[in-house]
Amino acid sequence: MIRALIFDLGKVIVPFDFTRGYRAMEGLCGLAAADIPTRIGATDLVIRFETGLISPQDFVAELSALLGLQVDYEQFCSIWSSIFLPDTLIPDAMLESLSRRYRMVLLSNTNAIHFAMIRERYAFVRHFDQLVLSHEVKAMKPSPEIYREAIARAGCAPGECFFTDDIAGYVEAARKEGIDAEQFISLEKLQDDLRARGVEW
C-alpha cells in the first residue's frame, strides 16, 4: 500500500525552459544565447551550486565572470529564475487533495536561487510535508543518498513510497533503492499510475 508520494519538481510540477534565461542573458554579455549553455556546461559550476558547495553570491560572481555578464545580484536572480512557466503541470487542487491522504515529499535537483523563487511564486509548496532539495542535502539524483534521504523523510518503507520524475534514469535509480517509481510523461499517465496503485485524491 502506498503511504507516501514523492514528486520531482521541474517538468513534473513546474514546466521550465532554459532558453528563456539564455535569451535574457544574451543582450547583457558578449555571447549568443545558443553559446551560453555550452560555456556553462564546460564547467562544474552548476553542479557545485546544486549540491550546495558554493554560495549563491559566489555562484553569481563566478558565472558572471565566465559569461562576461554585467548585472547585479538581484538582476541575475530574476534572469536565472525566468526559466519557470506560470502554469503548473499538476493542478494545485490535486496536490492539495493528495496531501490530505498521503505524506508528500518534494525531491528535486535544484539550487538556492531557483527554490527561493519557487517558494515565492507557487502555492503548491505548502502541500508538501518534506522538501528534499539537492543543495540542502548536498546530493543530486541519481545518487543513492538523495533517495535514501527522501525515504527517511517519508517515514515509511521504500516500497510504500511512489515516486515520479520526468527523467527515466532518475526513476530507475529510485527503483534500485526499492521505491515504486514511474516516469512522468503527462498528467493523464500520472493519474493512471496512481489509480493503478489504489491512490485516491
C-alpha positions in Angstrom: 0.0 0.0 0.0 1.3 3.5 -0.9 1.7 5.7 2.1 3.9 8.5 0.7 4.1 10.3 -2.6 7.5 11.7 -3.8 7.4 14.2 -6.6 10.1 15.7 -8.7 9.8 19.4 -9.3 10.9 20.6 -12.7 8.9 19.3 -15.7 6.7 17.3 -13.3 5.0 20.1 -11.3 6.6 23.2 -12.8 7.5 23.4 -16.5 10.6 25.3 -17.4 12.5 26.5 -20.5 16.2 27.3 -20.1 16.3 29.2 -23.4 14.2 32.0 -21.7 17.1 32.7 -19.4 19.8 32.4 -22.1 17.9 34.9 -24.3 17.7 37.3 -21.4 21.4 37.0 -20.8 22.3 37.4 -24.5 21.8 41.1 -24.5 23.8 41.5 -21.3 27.0 39.7 -22.3 29.1 39.1 -25.4 27.7 35.6 -26.2 24.9 34.4 -28.4 22.1 32.7 -26.4 22.9 29.4 -28.2 26.5 29.5 -27.0 25.8 30.2 -23.3 24.8 26.6 -22.2 28.0 25.3 -23.9 30.1 27.7 -22.0 28.4 26.9 -18.7 28.4 23.1 -19.4 32.2 23.1 -19.8 32.4 23.8 -16.1 31.2 22.2 -12.9 29.7 25.4 -11.6 26.1 24.4 -11.8 26.8 21.0 -10.2 28.6 22.7 -7.3 25.8 25.1 -6.9 23.1 22.5 -6.9 24.9 20.3 -4.4 25.4 23.3 -2.0 29.1 23.5 -2.4 29.1 27.2 -3.4 27.0 30.1 -2.1 24.5 31.9 -4.3 26.6 35.1 -4.2 29.8 33.2 -5.3 27.9 31.4 -7.9 26.6 34.6 -9.4 30.1 36.1 -9.3 31.7 33.1 -11.0 29.0 32.7 -13.6 29.0 36.5 -14.4 32.8 36.4 -14.9 32.5 33.3 -17.0 30.0 34.8 -19.4 31.1 38.5 -19.2 27.7 39.2 -17.7 27.2 42.8 -16.5 24.3 42.6 -13.9 23.9 43.0 -10.2 22.9 40.1 -7.9 19.1 40.9 -7.9 19.0 41.2 -11.7 20.9 37.9 -12.1 18.4 36.1 -9.8 15.5 37.5 -11.8 17.1 36.3 -15.1 18.1 32.9 -13.7 14.6 32.2 -12.4 12.8 33.4 -15.6 13.0 29.8 -16.9 9.9 28.8 -15.0 6.5 29.0 -16.6 3.5 30.2 -14.6 1.0 27.3 -15.1 1.8 24.0 -13.2 1.6 20.6 -14.9 -0.2 19.0 -11.9 -3.3 21.0 -10.7 -2.9 22.6 -7.2 -6.3 21.0 -6.3 -5.0 17.5 -7.0 -1.9 18.1 -4.9 -3.9 19.5 -2.1 -6.3 16.5 -2.1 -3.4 14.1 -2.2 -1.8 15.9 0.8 -4.9 15.1 2.9 -4.4 11.4 2.4 -0.7 10.8 2.0 2.7 12.0 3.2 4.1 14.3 0.5 7.8 14.7 -0.3 9.3 17.0 -2.9 12.6 15.6 -4.3 14.5 18.0 -6.6 17.9 18.7 -8.1 17.7 22.5 -7.6 19.6 25.5 -6.1 19.0 28.2 -3.6 18.1 30.9 -6.1 15.6 28.8 -8.1 13.9 27.4 -5.0 13.6 30.8 -3.3 11.6 31.9 -6.4 9.5 28.7 -6.4 8.5 29.4 -2.8 7.6 32.9 -3.7 5.6 32.3 -6.9 3.9 28.9 -6.4 1.4 28.0 -3.8 1.7 24.2 -4.2 4.8 24.1 -2.0 2.6 24.3 1.1 1.1 20.8 0.3 4.5 19.1 0.9 5.4 17.7 4.3 9.1 17.5 3.4 11.4 19.1 0.9 14.5 17.1 -0.1 16.5 19.6 -2.1 19.9 18.8 -3.6 21.5 22.0 -2.5 20.4 21.4 1.1 21.2 17.7 1.4 24.4 18.0 -0.7 23.5 15.1 -3.1 21.9 15.1 -6.5 19.8 12.5 -8.3 20.7 9.8 -9.4 22.9 9.5 -6.3 21.5 6.8 -3.9 22.0 9.2 -0.9 19.3 11.6 -2.1 16.7 8.8 -2.5 17.6 7.4 0.9 17.0 10.8 2.4 13.6 11.0 0.7 12.7 7.6 2.1 13.8 8.6 5.6 11.7 11.8 5.4 8.7 9.8 4.0 8.8 7.8 7.2 7.8 4.5 5.7 9.3 1.6 3.8 10.7 2.2 0.3 8.0 0.1 -1.3 5.3 2.2 0.4 6.6 5.3 -1.5 5.6 6.2 -5.0 7.9 8.5 -6.9 7.6 10.2 -10.3 10.2 12.0 -12.3 10.4 13.1 -15.9 14.0 11.6 -16.3 14.0 7.9 -16.9 17.4 7.4 -15.3 16.3 9.0 -12.1 13.2 6.8 -12.0 15.5 3.7 -12.4 17.8 4.9 -9.7 14.8 5.2 -7.3 13.7 1.7 -8.2 17.2 0.4 -7.2 16.5 1.8 -3.7 13.2 -0.1 -3.5 10.9 2.8 -4.4 7.9 2.2 -6.6 8.5 4.7 -9.4 7.2 5.7 -12.8 8.4 8.2 -15.4 6.3 11.3 -15.6 5.0 11.7 -19.2 1.8 13.6 -18.7 -0.8 14.4 -16.1 -3.1 11.7 -17.5 -0.4 9.0 -17.3 0.4 10.1 -13.7 -3.2 9.8 -12.8 -3.4 6.3 -14.3 -0.2 5.3 -12.5 -1.7 6.4 -9.2 -5.0 4.8 -9.7 -3.3 1.5 -10.6 -1.8 1.6 -7.0 -5.1 2.5 -5.3 -4.0 6.1 -4.7 -7.1 8.4 -4.3 -7.5 12.2 -4.4 
